[in-house]
Amino acid sequence: MADQAEIQDAWTAIASAYDDYVTSSNMAVAERALRRVELRPEMQVLDVAAGSGALSIPAARRGARVLATDISPTMVEQLEVRAREEGLSNLEARVMDGHSLELEDDTFDIAGSQFGVMLFPDLPRGLSELTRVTKPGGHVLLVTMGQPSELEFLRFFIDAVTVVVPDFAGLPVDPPLLPFQVSDPERLRDELAAAGLMDIQVETTNHRLEFRSGAQLWDWVTASNPIGAELVADLTDQQQAEAREELDDKLTERSGGSAPAVLNNTVNIGVGTK
């Protein structure tokens, strides 16, 4: 298991690209998730492993008082820039490890994480911390990727690389990579229950992503988390260029030659009450 410094460095290394390519594309699913917890103005909201604000920014736009935390100082800086540009004075960001939140018990109406805690090496501890800082009667919200087979962005990416590198290993499955440790809705439900939450609801929904080029899809995947970049770290520059060309062809086929191409991806929205 990587230590805190290694995890922090890995996320800091991709923070600028994450902000450029990923954050805005994840805001629509955040809006759907926030409707599930009946977010209202002036509620106290915590976003753990917030990145540069895909969940925090929509919550603050709706009038909540938001604290966003992330292990990467650069992610926090990017988030603060976004908040300033939108005039969101009700959003504060701090550097913090979600495995050990420096926050009081029973503080937030909603404590959530979108595509963040699902990546934790110790996910039960991360969920326990979310639960600890939630007020009695408040909600814990977790948005996670669905099964790898139900993620078109990933299938397009791996298929393109495999065309160029036929012996490409692809995704490890036993054990699964961290992004998929709660991709099964029932596993997510079980983890929420193990954290002591009640009235648990897990919904699967479609995360619709649009891509105009193979380069854009390549950048999105490799910036989405450190594991994405690691998958293709051994490819030469030439192989990467050829894979992007393959992605161009696949996206053109999907769109019928009229960009953007729409890729459909299953995500889980889990909600529990403390």
KAHUFEN-V593793 format. One record per residue. N is the residue number from 1. RES is the residue in one letter. OMEGA is omega as a letter, one per 40 degrees, with the letter a starting at -180 (999 if undefined). Layout:
n=N res=RES omega=OMEGA
n=N res=RES omega=OMEGA
//
This chain:
n=1 res=M omega=i
n=2 res=A omega=i
n=3 res=D omega=a
n=4 res=Q omega=a
n=5 res=A omega=i
n=6 res=E omega=i
n=7 res=I omega=i
n=8 res=Q omega=a
n=9 res=D omega=a
n=10 res=A omega=i
n=11 res=W omega=i
n=12 res=T omega=a
n=13 res=A omega=a
n=14 res=I omega=a
n=15 res=A omega=a
n=16 res=S omega=i
n=17 res=A omega=i
n=18 res=Y omega=i
n=19 res=D omega=a
n=20 res=D omega=a
n=21 res=Y omega=a
n=22 res=V omega=a
n=23 res=T omega=a
n=24 res=S omega=a
n=25 res=S omega=a
n=26 res=N omega=a
n=27 res=M omega=a
n=28 res=A omega=i
n=29 res=V omega=i
n=30 res=A omega=i
n=31 res=E omega=i
n=32 res=R omega=a
n=33 res=A omega=a
n=34 res=L omega=i
n=35 res=R omega=a
n=36 res=R omega=a
n=37 res=V omega=i
n=38 res=E omega=i
n=39 res=L omega=i
n=40 res=R omega=i
n=41 res=P omega=i
n=42 res=E omega=i
n=43 res=M omega=i
n=44 res=Q omega=a
n=45 res=V omega=i
n=46 res=L omega=i
n=47 res=D omega=a
n=48 res=V omega=a
n=49 res=A omega=a
n=50 res=A omega=a
n=51 res=G omega=i
n=52 res=S omega=i
n=53 res=G omega=a
n=54 res=A omega=i
n=55 res=L omega=a
n=56 res=S omega=a
n=57 res=I omega=i
n=58 res=P omega=i
n=59 res=A omega=i
n=60 res=A omega=i
n=61 res=R omega=a
n=62 res=R omega=i
n=63 res=G omega=i
n=64 res=A omega=i
n=65 res=R omega=a
n=66 res=V omega=i
n=67 res=L omega=i
n=68 res=A omega=i
n=69 res=T omega=i
n=70 res=D omega=a
n=71 res=I omega=a
n=72 res=S omega=i
n=73 res=P omega=a
n=74 res=T omega=i
n=75 res=M omega=i
n=76 res=V omega=i
n=77 res=E omega=i
n=78 res=Q omega=i
n=79 res=L omega=i
n=80 res=E omega=i
n=81 res=V omega=i
n=82 res=R omega=a
n=83 res=A omega=i
n=84 res=R omega=a
n=85 res=E omega=i
n=86 res=E omega=i
n=87 res=G omega=a
n=88 res=L omega=a
n=89 res=S omega=i
n=90 res=N omega=i
n=91 res=L omega=i
n=92 res=E omega=i
n=93 res=A omega=i
n=94 res=R omega=i
n=95 res=V omega=a
n=96 res=M omega=i
n=97 res=D omega=a
n=98 res=G omega=i
n=99 res=H omega=a
n=100 res=S omega=a
n=101 res=L omega=i
n=102 res=E omega=a
n=103 res=L omega=a
n=104 res=E omega=i
n=105 res=D omega=i
n=106 res=D omega=a
n=107 res=T omega=a
n=108 res=F omega=i
n=109 res=D omega=i
n=110 res=I omega=i
n=111 res=A omega=a
n=112 res=G omega=i
n=113 res=S omega=i
n=114 res=Q omega=a
n=115 res=F omega=a
n=116 res=G omega=a
n=117 res=V omega=i
n=118 res=M omega=a
n=119 res=L omega=a
n=120 res=F omega=i
n=121 res=P omega=i
n=122 res=D omega=a
n=123 res=L omega=i
n=124 res=P omega=i
n=125 res=R omega=i
n=126 res=G omega=i
n=127 res=L omega=i
n=128 res=S omega=i
n=129 res=E omega=i
n=130 res=L omega=a
n=131 res=T omega=a
n=132 res=R omega=a
n=133 res=V omega=i
n=134 res=T omega=i
n=135 res=K omega=i
n=136 res=P omega=a
n=137 res=G omega=i
n=138 res=G omega=a
n=139 res=H omega=i
n=140 res=V omega=a
n=141 res=L omega=i
n=142 res=L omega=i
n=143 res=V omega=a
n=144 res=T omega=i
n=145 res=M omega=i
n=146 res=G omega=a
n=147 res=Q omega=a
n=148 res=P omega=a
n=149 res=S omega=a
n=150 res=E omega=i
n=151 res=L omega=a
n=152 res=E omega=i
n=153 res=F omega=a
n=154 res=L omega=i
n=155 res=R omega=i
n=156 res=F omega=a
n=157 res=F omega=a
n=158 res=I omega=i
n=159 res=D omega=a
n=160 res=A omega=i
n=161 res=V omega=a
n=162 res=T omega=i
n=163 res=V omega=a
n=164 res=V omega=a
n=165 res=V omega=a
n=166 res=P omega=i
n=167 res=D omega=i
n=168 res=F omega=a
n=169 res=A omega=a
n=170 res=G omega=a
n=171 res=L omega=i
n=172 res=P omega=a
n=173 res=V omega=a
n=174 res=D omega=e
n=175 res=P omega=i
n=176 res=P omega=i
n=177 res=L omega=a
n=178 res=L omega=a
n=179 res=P omega=a
n=180 res=F omega=a
n=181 res=Q omega=i
n=182 res=V omega=i
n=183 res=S omega=i
n=184 res=D omega=a
n=185 res=P omega=i
n=186 res=E omega=i
n=187 res=R omega=i
n=188 res=L omega=i
n=189 res=R omega=a
n=190 res=D omega=a
n=191 res=E omega=i
n=192 res=L omega=i
n=193 res=A omega=a
n=194 res=A omega=i
n=195 res=A omega=i
n=196 res=G omega=a
n=197 res=L omega=a
n=198 res=M omega=i
n=199 res=D omega=a
n=200 res=I omega=i
n=201 res=Q omega=i
n=202 res=V omega=a
n=203 res=E omega=i
n=204 res=T omega=a
n=205 res=T omega=a
n=206 res=N omega=i
n=207 res=H omega=a
n=208 res=R omega=a
n=209 res=L omega=i
n=210 res=E omega=i
n=211 res=F omega=a
n=212 res=R omega=a
n=213 res=S omega=i
n=214 res=G omega=i
n=215 res=A omega=i
n=216 res=Q omega=i
n=217 res=L omega=i
n=218 res=W omega=a
n=219 res=D omega=a
n=220 res=W omega=a
n=221 res=V omega=a
n=222 res=T omega=i
n=223 res=A omega=a
n=224 res=S omega=i
n=225 res=N omega=a
n=226 res=P omega=a
n=227 res=I omega=i
n=228 res=G omega=i
n=229 res=A omega=a
n=230 res=E omega=a
n=231 res=L omega=a
n=232 res=V omega=a
n=233 res=A omega=a
n=234 res=D omega=i
n=235 res=L omega=i
n=236 res=T omega=i
n=237 res=D omega=i
n=238 res=Q omega=i
n=239 res=Q omega=i
n=240 res=Q omega=i
n=241 res=A omega=i
n=242 res=E omega=i
n=243 res=A omega=i
n=244 res=R omega=i
n=245 res=E omega=i
n=246 res=E omega=i
n=247 res=L omega=i
n=248 res=D omega=a
n=249 res=D omega=a
n=250 res=K omega=i
n=251 res=L omega=i
n=252 res=T omega=i
n=253 res=E omega=a
n=254 res=R omega=a
n=255 res=S omega=a
n=256 res=G omega=i
n=257 res=G omega=a
n=258 res=S omega=a
n=259 res=A omega=e
n=260 res=P omega=i
n=261 res=A omega=i
n=262 res=V omega=i
n=263 res=L omega=a
n=264 res=N omega=a
n=265 res=N omega=i
n=266 res=T omega=i
n=267 res=V omega=i
n=268 res=N omega=i
n=269 res=I omega=a
n=270 res=G omega=a
n=271 res=V omega=i
n=272 res=G omega=a
n=273 res=T omega=i
n=274 res=K omega=999
//
